[in-house]
Amino acid sequence: MIQKLKYYNRVVGFGGLSQVLRSKLTKSEELIKIERPDCKAPIWLRFPASDIPTYEQVFMTYEYDFKVGSHPSVIIDAGANIGLASVLFSNKYPNAKIIAIEPEAGNFEILKKNVAAYPNVIPLRAALWHRNTEIDICNPDRGNWGFVTKEANTSLPIEKPTGQKVPAMTVDRIMEDHGIEHVDILKIDIEGAEREVFSDSSAWIDKVDAVILELHEYASPGCSRSFYTGTPDFPSEWRQGENVYISRGNQLEPGFAMQT
């Protein structure tokens, strides 16, 4: 217990820790406000939820940190969760158009709150997929960062359904809908659906300069093979935290350029 309290104090500070304790005592949800000098607006985190470790990954261990050859004009953040990577990108690249895609309703509401101060971030409640259809959201006991998508109206059983259905969209459909001709950075964290997304990437992969992806082979066997088959001609590759980075030329390079 002491170690957990030290962890919360380190990540969200004394004020956040007091809210964590109040949440535990009252068995109610608390909304923790984080103010950072490198962000123009407060960040909001729920407790209890997976928001605090997500915040730690993005803003403390810098899992989305990299050097750029040139400032990106378009970023797609698929599996945006509560919008923390989009907030990070928006503060570093305020002139970039950022599409923040999140399917789950509760996460999406906090995402909208977190990106409200950033007009260059467009929240989109949808799921990235290999075809345009409707999709079910389910949660196999992995918390607020573990929602997975299953195609609706199939004969396959849906594991632990949430009752939520959202549009499923391809990358090229999103680009078309938002007037995007080229994507500088495609960030994907979609809990195994990368297997489907990259199963046929021919319509859009040549229009993407760099991909940041978390692979979920344990949840969806075959997603690694699908990803590498669907991303030819990316000569640069490295790993940082849980993410695989691939890039054409020097659009992205390893390094801690985003820390301030």
C-alpha positions as CSV (number, residue, x, y, z in Angstrom):
1,M,0.0,0.0,0.0
2,I,2.8,2.4,0.9
3,Q,4.5,1.8,-2.5
4,K,1.2,2.5,-4.3
5,L,0.8,5.8,-2.4
6,K,4.4,6.8,-3.3
7,Y,3.6,6.0,-6.9
8,Y,0.5,8.2,-7.0
9,N,2.4,11.0,-5.3
10,R,5.2,10.8,-7.8
11,V,2.9,10.8,-10.8
12,V,0.0,13.1,-9.9
13,G,1.5,15.1,-7.0
14,F,0.2,15.6,-3.5
15,G,-3.1,17.1,-4.6
16,G,-3.7,14.2,-6.9
17,L,-2.8,11.8,-4.1
18,S,-5.4,13.3,-1.8
19,Q,-8.0,12.8,-4.5
20,V,-6.9,9.1,-4.9
21,L,-7.3,8.6,-1.1
22,R,-10.7,10.3,-1.2
23,S,-11.8,8.1,-4.0
24,K,-10.7,5.0,-2.1
25,L,-12.5,6.1,1.0
26,T,-15.7,7.1,-0.6
27,K,-15.6,4.4,-3.4
28,S,-16.4,7.1,-6.0
29,E,-14.7,8.4,-9.1
30,E,-12.5,11.4,-8.8
31,L,-11.4,13.7,-11.7
32,I,-7.8,14.7,-11.1
33,K,-6.6,18.0,-12.6
34,I,-2.9,18.1,-13.8
35,E,-1.3,21.4,-14.8
36,R,2.0,21.3,-16.6
37,P,4.2,24.2,-17.9
38,D,4.6,22.5,-21.2
39,C,0.8,22.2,-21.8
40,K,-1.4,25.3,-22.4
41,A,-4.5,23.7,-20.7
42,P,-5.0,21.3,-17.7
43,I,-5.1,17.6,-18.2
44,W,-7.9,15.6,-16.6
45,L,-7.5,12.0,-15.3
46,R,-10.0,9.7,-13.8
47,F,-9.5,7.6,-10.7
48,P,-10.0,4.7,-10.4
49,A,-9.1,4.0,-14.1
50,S,-6.0,3.3,-16.1
51,D,-5.6,7.1,-16.8
52,I,-2.8,7.6,-14.3
53,P,-0.4,4.9,-15.8
54,T,-1.4,6.2,-19.2
55,Y,-0.3,9.7,-18.2
56,E,2.9,8.3,-16.8
57,Q,3.7,6.6,-20.1
58,V,3.0,9.7,-22.2
59,F,4.3,12.5,-20.0
60,M,6.9,11.0,-17.7
61,T,8.5,8.0,-19.5
62,Y,8.1,9.8,-22.9
63,E,7.0,6.8,-24.9
64,Y,5.9,9.1,-27.7
65,D,9.1,11.1,-27.8
66,F,11.1,11.3,-31.0
67,K,13.1,13.6,-33.2
68,V,11.5,14.9,-36.5
69,G,13.1,15.7,-39.8
70,S,10.4,18.4,-40.3
71,H,7.4,19.4,-38.2
72,P,4.4,17.2,-39.1
73,S,1.4,18.7,-40.8
74,V,-1.0,15.8,-40.2
75,I,-1.1,13.3,-37.3
76,I,-3.6,10.5,-36.9
77,D,-3.9,9.3,-33.3
78,A,-5.8,6.0,-33.5
79,G,-6.8,4.5,-30.1
80,A,-6.4,7.9,-28.6
81,N,-7.9,6.8,-25.3
82,I,-8.4,10.0,-23.2
83,G,-6.3,12.1,-25.7
84,L,-3.0,12.4,-23.9
85,A,-0.8,11.7,-26.9
86,S,-2.9,14.2,-28.9
87,V,-2.4,16.8,-26.2
88,L,1.4,16.1,-26.2
89,F,1.5,16.4,-30.0
90,S,-0.6,19.5,-30.1
91,N,1.6,21.4,-27.7
92,K,4.7,20.4,-29.6
93,Y,3.2,20.9,-33.1
94,P,0.4,23.5,-32.8
95,N,0.1,23.9,-36.6
96,A,-0.5,20.2,-37.2
97,K,-4.0,18.8,-37.9
98,I,-4.5,16.0,-35.4
99,I,-7.3,13.4,-35.8
100,A,-7.9,11.8,-32.4
101,I,-9.9,8.5,-32.8
102,E,-11.4,6.7,-29.9
103,P,-14.3,4.3,-29.9
104,E,-15.2,3.9,-26.2
105,A,-17.8,6.3,-24.9
106,G,-16.3,7.0,-21.4
107,N,-12.8,7.5,-22.8
108,F,-14.1,9.7,-25.6
109,E,-15.8,12.1,-23.1
110,I,-12.6,12.6,-21.2
111,L,-10.7,12.9,-24.5
112,K,-13.0,15.8,-25.6
113,K,-12.5,17.5,-22.3
114,N,-8.7,17.1,-22.6
115,V,-8.5,18.5,-26.2
116,A,-11.1,21.2,-25.9
117,A,-8.5,23.9,-25.7
118,Y,-6.7,22.7,-28.8
119,P,-8.6,23.7,-32.0
120,N,-6.1,21.7,-34.2
121,V,-7.3,18.4,-32.6
122,I,-10.4,16.8,-34.1
123,P,-12.0,14.2,-31.8
124,L,-13.6,11.3,-33.7
125,R,-15.6,8.6,-32.0
126,A,-14.9,5.6,-34.3
127,A,-12.7,2.6,-34.5
128,L,-9.9,2.0,-37.0
129,W,-10.5,-1.1,-39.1
130,H,-9.9,-2.7,-42.5
131,R,-13.3,-1.9,-43.9
132,N,-16.0,0.6,-43.4
133,T,-18.8,-1.0,-41.3
134,E,-20.1,-1.0,-37.7
135,I,-18.2,-2.5,-34.8
136,D,-18.8,-3.7,-31.3
137,I,-16.8,-2.6,-28.3
138,C,-16.0,-5.1,-25.6
139,N,-13.6,-5.2,-22.6
140,P,-11.9,-8.4,-21.6
141,D,-11.1,-7.1,-18.0
142,R,-8.2,-5.0,-19.1
143,G,-9.4,-1.6,-17.7
144,N,-10.1,1.6,-19.5
145,W,-7.1,1.2,-21.8
146,G,-8.0,-2.4,-22.8
147,F,-11.2,-2.0,-24.8
148,V,-11.2,-4.1,-28.0
149,T,-13.2,-4.0,-31.1
150,K,-15.2,-6.9,-32.8
151,E,-17.0,-6.6,-36.0
152,A,-20.8,-6.4,-35.4
153,N,-23.4,-8.6,-37.0
154,T,-21.2,-11.7,-37.3
155,S,-21.9,-15.3,-36.0
156,L,-18.9,-15.1,-33.7
157,P,-19.6,-14.5,-30.0
158,I,-18.7,-11.1,-28.6
159,E,-16.6,-11.4,-25.4
160,K,-17.9,-9.2,-22.6
161,P,-19.8,-6.7,-24.8
162,T,-20.3,-3.2,-23.5
163,G,-23.4,-2.6,-25.7
164,Q,-21.6,0.1,-27.6
165,K,-21.5,0.1,-31.4
166,V,-19.5,2.7,-33.3
167,P,-18.5,3.3,-37.0
168,A,-15.5,1.3,-38.1
169,M,-13.4,3.2,-40.6
170,T,-10.4,2.6,-42.8
171,V,-7.4,5.0,-42.8
172,D,-8.2,6.1,-46.4
173,R,-11.8,6.8,-45.4
174,I,-10.7,9.0,-42.6
175,M,-8.3,10.9,-44.9
176,E,-11.0,11.4,-47.4
177,D,-13.5,12.6,-44.8
178,H,-11.1,15.2,-43.4
179,G,-9.5,16.4,-46.6
180,I,-6.1,14.8,-45.9
181,E,-3.8,13.8,-48.8
182,H,-0.8,12.8,-46.8
183,V,-0.2,11.6,-43.2
184,D,3.1,12.5,-41.5
185,I,2.6,10.4,-38.4
186,L,0.2,7.5,-37.9
187,K,0.1,6.6,-34.2
188,I,-1.8,3.3,-33.5
189,D,-2.7,1.7,-30.2
190,I,-5.8,-0.4,-30.9
191,E,-5.5,-3.5,-28.7
192,G,-5.0,-6.1,-31.5
193,A,-7.1,-4.6,-34.3
194,E,-3.8,-3.7,-36.0
195,R,-4.1,-7.3,-37.5
196,E,-7.1,-6.2,-39.4
197,V,-6.0,-2.7,-40.2
198,F,-2.8,-3.8,-41.9
199,S,-4.3,-6.9,-43.6
200,D,-4.8,-4.7,-46.7
201,S,-3.1,-1.3,-46.4
202,S,-2.5,-0.9,-50.1
203,A,-5.0,2.0,-50.5
204,W,-3.2,4.3,-48.0
205,I,0.2,3.1,-46.8
206,D,2.1,4.9,-49.5
207,K,0.6,8.2,-48.2
208,V,2.0,7.7,-44.7
209,D,5.5,8.8,-43.7
210,A,5.9,7.2,-40.3
211,V,4.0,4.8,-38.0
212,I,4.1,4.5,-34.2
213,L,2.5,1.3,-33.2
214,E,2.0,-0.9,-30.1
215,L,1.7,-4.5,-31.1
216,H,-0.7,-6.8,-29.2
217,E,0.3,-10.2,-30.3
218,Y,-0.9,-11.7,-27.0
219,A,-4.4,-10.5,-27.6
220,S,-4.5,-11.0,-31.4
221,P,-2.0,-13.6,-32.7
222,G,-0.9,-12.7,-36.1
223,C,-0.9,-8.9,-35.7
224,S,2.9,-8.6,-35.9
225,R,3.0,-10.5,-39.2
226,S,0.1,-8.4,-40.6
227,F,1.8,-5.2,-39.5
228,Y,5.2,-6.0,-41.1
229,T,3.6,-7.4,-44.3
230,G,1.4,-4.2,-44.6
231,T,4.3,-1.7,-44.1
232,P,6.9,-2.3,-46.9
233,D,9.5,0.4,-47.7
234,F,10.0,1.8,-44.2
235,P,13.8,1.6,-43.9
236,S,14.1,2.9,-40.4
237,E,12.8,0.9,-37.4
238,W,13.4,1.0,-33.6
239,R,11.5,0.3,-30.4
240,Q,10.8,2.7,-27.6
241,G,8.9,1.6,-24.5
242,E,6.1,-0.6,-25.8
243,N,6.0,1.0,-29.3
244,V,7.5,0.1,-32.6
245,Y,8.6,3.1,-34.7
246,I,9.0,2.9,-38.5
247,S,9.8,5.8,-40.8
248,R,10.7,6.7,-44.3
249,G,13.8,8.8,-44.6
250,N,14.3,11.0,-41.6
251,Q,10.7,11.9,-40.8
252,L,11.2,10.3,-37.4
253,E,14.4,9.5,-35.6
254,P,15.1,8.0,-32.2
255,G,15.8,10.5,-29.5
256,F,14.3,12.5,-26.7
257,A,13.5,15.7,-28.5
258,M,10.2,16.4,-26.8
259,Q,11.2,16.8,-23.2
260,T,11.2,20.4,-22.0
